[in-house]
Amino acid sequence: DTGVSQDPRHKITKRGQNVTFRCDPISEHNRLYWYRQTLGQGPEFLTYFQNEAQLEKSRLLSDRFSAERPKGSFSTLEIQRTEQGDSAMYLCAGDRGLNEQFFGPGTRLTVL
Amino acid sequence: DQQVKQNSPSLSVQEGRISILNCDYTNSMFDYFLWYKKYPAEGPTFLISISSIKDKNEDGRFTVFLNKSAKHLSLHIVPSQPGDSAVYFCAATSSGNTPLVFGKGTRLSVIA
């Protein structure tokens, strides 16, 4: 158990709806990352935070995606106007300033 | 372009024998490498890592070897156990540029 929790574990939504996911890292994780994994692929980086500052966003993060980490603790990832191509496992990870990242169980999103 | 490649999608090994999982990378800026193990419906679990200043790192049944000139690393598991059956991801990063870049994974099946 890495201590990183994600909620919900599963989300089914209809195309065009908005969804929000939450990640709670452990207190020692000053950096927090979001990745997306689709079938047959490895996790792909979306964005990361150092405390409450969002330091990097990948090209995968379209304008429909937004992430926050308001107090440097938990983080939320929102997808607006979901599309079927957004169906994936969304993974959150934390680190303590070292290279090893510790992942939560993920949120599986299915867009119908 | 894929910067981290795992060219074997799957591998089958007898219980008790050695499992060797391979990974190649193209980005010369990568200087830290990690292996993760993933069961279905769970997040990746950190296994072992290696810095580019080393060529070998060992932790129990798991050993990672790094050949910088060939831009190749491998994970050895010995002896293999049925509980090792999972998807294994190789990941790489550059110090100071912390998002991990993952390969597509290798599915290991350890047969009793």
Chai-1 contact restraints between the chains, C-beta under 6 A:
chainA,res_idxA,chainB,res_idxB,connection_type,confidence,min_distance_angstrom,max_distance_angstrom,comment,restraint_id
A,Q41,B,K104,contact,1.0,0.0,6.0,A-B,restraint_1
A,G42,B,F89,contact,1.0,0.0,6.0,A-B,restraint_2
A,G42,B,F102,contact,1.0,0.0,6.0,A-B,restraint_3
A,G42,B,G103,contact,1.0,0.0,6.0,A-B,restraint_4
A,G42,B,K104,contact,1.0,0.0,6.0,A-B,restraint_5
A,G42,B,G105,contact,1.0,0.0,6.0,A-B,restraint_6
A,P43,B,F102,contact,1.0,0.0,6.0,A-B,restraint_7
A,F45,B,P99,contact,1.0,0.0,6.0,A-B,restraint_8
A,L91,B,G43,contact,1.0,0.0,6.0,A-B,restraint_9
A,N99,B,Y32,contact,1.0,0.0,6.0,A-B,restraint_10
A,N99,B,T93,contact,1.0,0.0,6.0,A-B,restraint_11
A,E100,B,F46,contact,1.0,0.0,6.0,A-B,restraint_12
A,E100,B,S49,contact,1.0,0.0,6.0,A-B,restraint_13
A,F103,B,G43,contact,1.0,0.0,6.0,A-B,restraint_14
A,F103,B,P44,contact,1.0,0.0,6.0,A-B,restraint_15
A,G104,B,G43,contact,1.0,0.0,6.0,A-B,restraint_16
A,P105,B,E42,contact,1.0,0.0,6.0,A-B,restraint_17
A,P105,B,G43,contact,1.0,0.0,6.0,A-B,restraint_18
A,G106,B,G43,contact,1.0,0.0,6.0,A-B,restraint_19
